[in-house]
């Protein structure tokens, strides 16, 4: 495998994370339009309804340990250690975080 392959799990995880912003935004706009919640609630995320809170929590979780994942992948690439084992581990992490994200926003 070429070392550049290590970028694909990073790209997929980033796109999955960005993809959660759409349903979160829809849930927030729907809450404000229906009158269930005031728009200022989202300024500090205090009293956020469950419909949008689950997305907000999932996104926040995607900016915790995945940041270390991105740093590790970039370090491996730059140092020339982006071999097969590292790429397989990167895919395993990206897939497990994707599954975790969907559990977070569905059945959790």
Phi, psi and omega in degrees: 000143178280148181301332181295341180299337181294342179286334183297313176298326178294316181295315180300314181297320178295318179294321178297317179298313179296328180296337181283342178296327182296305179294330177295316179296318178299317180295320180292315179297318179297321178296319179289316180296324181283347180087003179293332187214148177272148182299328181293344177302327185278354179299315179241006181056037176259124180080022180293135180293155184300328182303321180259337181298323180297324177289317180299316178295320180295319179294316179302320179297329180285353178251015178261266182291332177301334177298320176294324177299312179299317180296319180295317180296316179295320177297317179298319180294311183294323182276357179081018181256019180274065180272188183302315181299315181294321179293318177297317178296322178296316177296319179299316180294313181299318179292319180293323177291327177293315177298315179301319179298315181291327173296318181301322184263355180246279190270355184291000000 
